[in-house]
Amino acid sequence: MRRISRLSRLAVLGSAATLLLTGCLGSSGDKSGDQDANRNADAKKVELTIGANSIKGGKGSAGATFTEDVLIPKFVADQKAKGVDVTVKFQGDGSDDEVYKQKLALGLSQKTGPDLFSVDGIWVGEFAQAGYIKPLTDTVGDAAKVNDWDGWKQIPESVQQLGSYDGKRYGVPGGTDGRVLFFNKKLFQQAGLPADWQPKSWDEIISAGQVLKKLPGVTPIQLNAGTAMGEATTMQGVLPLLVGTGATINSDGKWLGNSPQIRQVLDFYKSIYSSGLGDPVLQREAKGRDKSFSEFAANKIGILLESDYFWRGVVEPKEGVAKMADRNTAVGYALIPASKPGSGIKGQDFVSMSGGGATAINPNTKFPQQAWELLQFMNSAEMVKASLNGAAKITQRTDVNTEVLASDPMLNFVATKVLPITQYRPGLAEYPKISAALQQATADVVGGKSTDAAAKSYETAVEAAAGSKDKVTTS
């Protein structure tokens, strides 16, 4: 009830705001409640809207430009060839993510909003619980039609989690990413470590760090910690380690509290920062993550846990924020090992975490069958490839990745080795507060608190975020 009420509060922001936002959020507008999924299935004149938090010349400009200038004209032509006159409008936004989320929730609560819309993967469960989105099989009304779409075969089951909740598909995932261990090959060579380094346990990471510690002026391991790093601490630190213990932060409807796995993760942080293998000051600085990028590029950090964004956006030789002219030869990458072989989630030897979003269908659309056709079309190999506009970036589709990433060994490594074993954050309303509690727990141990004290404080925060002790587990 707490989860649902949070979105309900977002959806009742006042009558003036309601009139404004429902007007700008779309034209689905049928308020008759549960409806026949085959309504208007044979319509020859169709109107659809696509909503996304992107806008030409502003936030996500490339995505908005592709949708308006390529996707929509292609779909309209495709439907015209089938004898259907379709008008598709793009309703772009350029707000902060939370503002966009509020606008979207408000429209959906009024049974309006775009016919198709993008959502962050961590919103899916929250929207589903509030009844704002429904399983695709319910909205389309034909399980076979949905489940037999050939696109699913090209989207790894792990990636399908992005648009899923409680074992059901609520949307089709968009592009994604993956986290790995990056390492500086020049420093490794100086320290006598192998250029093809692939640790098989946390102990092997620590061992490599101890060797790197002998190099003057070098921080052996950078593992994001503390509250200043924000979500980067959770996604590039705690959660990849946690799944390496065999646990997830939420399972069977309960949040993980002061458990052996949480303490194991905090112990690993302590082993890095209490022994001088990591720089504790960096974790407290407002721009600590940016500084860690610069230090890695300047050959001052040996090992860094990051997403593939680090490769394509940070140390990218020409346009990166911390350019490395010799990136292709100087930067190595390895899978994140479980704490020990076989101890990861699902008995895995290696693990990762990924982010991204999905596109869902408004359950109140007047044209559910045509909306499903558009959703399939926009996620076809042709359109996914076209959306890249020649750039090398990991998509949701294996066939597209195989083609467009062939010349980039690092991104191909993520697409082929990381995505099949990755995990995603739970799409639940309490998650941001749980994440903040995890960040604080790492700040505590890096700052000198014992693991037990940090874990106990963490559990208190989790119980408050979850609403009761009954929603927290310690095993």
N, C-alpha and C positions, 0 to 999 in steps of 0.2 A: 504493500500500500504506500510505503514511503517513496518507492521508486516512481509509482504512477503519479502520486500527488505532486512530485517535483516538476514533472512535465506539465501537469495540470496548472500549476501556478504560472508557469511560463506562458500557458495558453490563455490566461485570463489577465491581460495587462491593461484592461480598460476598454470601454466601447469605442473610443476614438481610435485607439491603436488597432483594435480589431477591424474596424472599417478600412483603415489605411492598409494594413498588412494583408488582409484577405484579398483586397483589391489588387495588390501588386504581386501576390503569390500565385495567381493562376486562375484557371477557368473550369476546373473539374466540376465543382459546385453542386453536385447532386447530394442532397441531405436526406435521402430516403432510408438510410441505414443499410442493413444487409441487402445486397442486390444480386440479381442474376448475373453470373460471370459472363454469360454469353450475350448480354445486352449490346445492341448495336453491332453485333458480330458481322452482319452482312451489309453494313452501311457503305455506301459508295462515296460519301462525302464525310471526311473525318477531320477533327481538329485535336491536336495534341500539343502539350507544352513540356519542355525540358527545363528543370531548375537545377542550378549549380552555383556554388560560391566562387564564381569567377566572372570576369567582365573584361571586355576588350579594352586594352590600354591601362588596365589596372591589375588587381589580384588575379592570378591564374589566366593572364591574357591569352597565352597560347592555347589553352583548353577551350576558352570561350570562342576564339577565332576559328578553331577547328570545328566546333559544334555548329556555328552559324554558317561558315563558308564552305564546309566540306560535308559534314555528316548530314545535315538537314537537306541540302539539295540532292545528295545521293539517295537518301531514303525516299524523298518525294518522287524522284524519277523512278525508283524501284517500284513504288506503289502504283504509279501511273501506268507502268507496264502491265500491272495486274488489274487495271481498270478501276483503281480507287483514287479519288481526288483527295489528297492529304495536305493539310496545312499544319506545319510544325513551327511553333514559336519558342525561342530561347529566352528564358527569364533568368538573366544573370544577376548575381549579387557581387559585392566586393567588400563585404563586412568582415569583422573579426569572426572567427569560427563560432564563438559562443552566441554572438548576435544573430548570425545566420541560422544557427540551431534554434534559437528562440522564435525567429520569424517562421521557420519551417514548422515547428511544433504548433504555433498559433494557427497557421493555415490548416494544418491537418486536423486540429481539434475542432475546427469549424466545418470540417468535411470539404475543404477547398484545397488549394495548393496545386502545384504542377502535377501533371500526369505521371511523369518520371522525374526523379530527383536524386542527387548524390548525397550520401551520408558518410560520415567518418565511421570506420568499422567499430569504434568504441561506443557509437550511439545506437547500434542496431538492436541490442537487447533492451535498452531503455525505451526506444520507440515501439518495439514489439510488445513489451509489457503494458505500455499505455494504450495499445490498440491502434496506434497511428499507422502501422504497417502490418501486413499479414503475410503468411507464407505464400510464396509465389503460386503454389498449387491451389491455394484457396482463391487468390485474386484472379488467376486465370481459369480456375474451375476444372482443370483437366490435368491430373497428376502425370499421366503419360506424356501429354504434350510438353509439359515443363521438363520432366526428367529425361525425356528422350532427345532433348536438344543436343546436337553434336558438340556444341561448345564446351559442355561440362567435361568431356574427355580430354580437352586441352588445358583445363584448369586443374592443377594438382589439388587433391582433397584438402591438403593443409591450407592452401590459399583460399579455398571455398569457405573456410571459417570466417573470412572477412565479411561475408554477406549472410552469415548464418547465426542462428540462435536456437538453443535448446534442440539441436539436431535437425532443424528445418531451414531451408533456404528462403531468405527474405529478399535477396537481391543478388545481382551478379557483380563479383569483385572487379575493381579496376586494377591499375598497376600497383605493384608492391615493392618491397625491398627486403634486405636481409642483413643480419649482423654477423660480423666475423672478427677475428683477431688480426689487426694489421701489425706489421713489424718492419723496422728499419733495417734493411739488408746490409747497409754500410756499417751500422753499429754491430750487427750480428757478426759480420766478418771480422771486425776489430776484436770482438770478444771471443772469437773462435767457435761461434754457434753456426749451425747449418743454414744454408740459404733456402733449403726446402723444409724448414721447420714446421712440424705439425704435432703439437702437444697432444697427448692422449689422456691427460688428467690435469687437475688443478695443481698437483704437486710439480708437474713438469713445467707449468707456467712459472711457479715460484722459483724453481731451479734455474730457469733461463734468466729470470730477474736477478737472481743472486750473482750470476756470471756477469750480467750487464752492469751491475753495481760497481764493478771494478773500474769501469770507464769514468774518467773525471768529467764532471759537469753534465752527466746524463741521468735522467729519471728513468729507471728501468721499466716501470709499468704505470700506465695511466688508466685507472678504472674510475669512471665518473661516480662521484659521491656527493652527499650533502644536498641542501635545499637550494643553493644558488644555481646549481646545474638543472634544477627542475626536472621535467620529464626525462631529460637525457640521463639522469641518474637511474631512473627506473628502467628505461628501455635499453640503455647501453651499459647496464650494470646489474641491478638486482634481478630483474626477470630472466635474462639469459642464464644467470647463475642458478636461479631457483629451479628452472626446468632441468638444469643439469644435476639436481638432487633427486629428480623424479617427481617433483611436486609442481602444481600450478597455484597461482594466487587465489583462484576461486574454483571450487569443484563441488558438485552436488548441491549447489545453492548456498554454499558457505565460504566465507573468506578465511584464508589461512592466518592464524594468529601466532602465538609464541610456540612454534613447533620446532622439532629437531632440524627440519630443512631450513627454516628461517635463521636459526642459530648457526647452521653450517655456512650459510651465505655470509652472515656477519663475521664469523670467524675468518673467512677468507679475506674480507676487507681488512680485518685487524692484522692478519698476517702480512698484508702488503704495506699498510700505513704505519704499523708500529715498528717495522724493521727497516724503514728507510727505503723501501722499494718504490713507494709512491710519494708524491708531493702533497702533503695535507693542506698546505696553504692554497694551492691551486683550487681546491674544492670549495673554498670559502669566498673566492673572488667572483664578483658579479659577471665578469667576462672570462671566467676560468676556462670554459670549454673552448672559446675562441683562442685563448692563449695556448691551450694544449695543442690546437691545430698548428699554430705558428711554431711551437717548440718542436713538434714532430717534423715539420718541414725543414727546420733548422738543425736537424739531426741531434736533438736533445732529449727525445723520448724514444724508448726502444720498442715498447709494445703498447698498443692502443685498441680497445674494444670499441668498434664503431659500426655504423651501417654503410652500405655501399655508396651513400651520399658522400662520404669522406673521399672515396676514390674519384667519383665523377664531378663533385662540386667543390671540394676543398683543396686537394693536392693536384687537381687537373692542371696540366702544364701551361695552358694558354689563358684560361678564364677562371681558374680556381681562386678561392679566397686566401689560400696559402699555397701558392704555386710551387710545384717541384718539377723543374725542367727534366729531371731524370726519373720521374715517377715510375715509368714502366720497368725500369731496372732496379730502382732503389727501394721500392715498396713491395713487401711480401704480404701474403694473406693466408690465413689458415682457419679451419673450422674451429668453433668454440667447443672444447671437450666437455663432456660430463665430468662431475667431480672425480669419478673413476670410471673405467670402461664398463658400459652396460648399466650405469646408475642413473641415466637420464630419463626423461619422460618417455613412456612406452618402451623402456629398456634400451634406449638409444645410447650409442657411444659418443655422439656429437649432437649439439643442439643449436637453436637460434631463436630469435624473436623477430617479427616483422610488423610493419604498419601498412596503412592504406585505407581505402574506402570502397564503397559499393554503390550501385545504382538500384533503387527500388521503384516499384510501381505503386502509385497512390491507389489504395483500395476503393476509393470513391470515384475513380476515373469513369467517364461515360463510355470509354472505349477500351476495355481491358484486353480484348484480343489484339487490337491494333497496337496497344502499348507494349504487349509482350513481343509482337513482331519488331517493334522499334528497339526494344531492349536487346533482342537477339542480334539485330542488324548492327547496332552500335558496338557490340562485343564480338563481331565476326572478325576473322583474321585480317580481312581487307581493311576494315575500319580501324582496328587496333593498330595495325602497321601504319596506316595513314596518319593517325593521331600523333605519331612520334615525329613526323616531319623530318625524317632523316637522322634524328638523334638516337644515340645508343642508350636505351633505358629499359629496365626490366618491366615486362608487362605481365598480365595475368595468364597469358596464353603461351604454352610450351612451344607450339609450332612457330609463333612469331618470334619468340626469344631465340630459338634455334637459328633463325635466319638473320635477325638484326644484331645479335650479339656475337656472331661468329668471329668478328675482328677484335673483340674486346675480351681477353681471357679472364679478367677479374669479374666482370658482370656476368659472363657466361658461367663462371664458377658458382656465383650466387644462384643463378637461375637453375643450374643442373644439380648442384650439391647441397645448397642451403634450403631452397624452397621446399623440397620434399620432406625436410625434417623440422620445419619451423613451427612456431606457435604464435598466437595472437593474444592481445589483451582482451579481457572480458568486457563486453559491451553493456555495462551496467552502470546505473546512476551513481553508485557509491564509489566507483573506481577512482575518480580524481582525488578523493580524500584518502583512500587506501594508498594511492601512489605517494601522496604527500607524507603519509606515515612511514612508508618505506624509505623515502628520502631522508627523513629526520633520523631514522634508525641508523642509517649509514653515517650521517653527520655525527651522531653520538659516539659510534665506535672509532671513527677517524679522530674525533676530538678527545679520545682517551677513556670513554666509558667502557665498562666491561660488556661483553656480549650479552650476558644474562640481564643486566640492567637495561640495556638498549632494547632487548627483545620484550621485556616486561612493559616498558613504556610504549613500545610499538603496539602490543596487544590492547592496551587501554585505549589507544587512539583508534584502532580498528573496531573495537566494540562500540565506540561512540559513533563512528562513521556508519557501521552496519545497522545500528539501532537497538541491538540487544546482543547479549552473550550467546544466545541460541543460534545466531547467524555466523558464529565464528567457531572454527575448529582448530585443534592443536595437533592434529595427526593427519 
